[in-house]
Amino acid sequence: MKNSTWPGGSGERRRSLKTAAVYLAAVLEYLVAELIETSGWEAIKEQKKRITPRYVMLAVNHDKEMLALLPQGKVIIAQAGVGLKLLMNPSSASKPAMENEDKESKEE
């Protein structure tokens, strides 16, 4: 059968395997487990027992792979608060201090 509204341009219907739903569920389960685990570690750092949206946001910002999946400017986590630039990108905050130290060591 032809279906002109189907994306892909060929106009033919495509079928997915029955295992595709199982695979998708497994991938989503892994992503959620990873997010909950890293959020839990963020909560433990703050000596809290409950994971709040704030810790989810901090976990996403500290994990490069999660940050690529959930870009900061495009994804908003409700009631997570405002992310400080120092918390979101700790490497950029330490660069100027490191450059000053390098200049001082070269002068000696």
Buried (B, 14 or more C-beta within 10 A) or exposed (E): EEEEEEEEEEEEEEEEEEEEEEEEEEEEEEBEEBBBEBBBBBBEEEEEEEBBEBBBBBBBBBBEEBBEEBEBEEEEBEEBEEBEEEEBBEEEEEEEEEEEEEEEEEEE
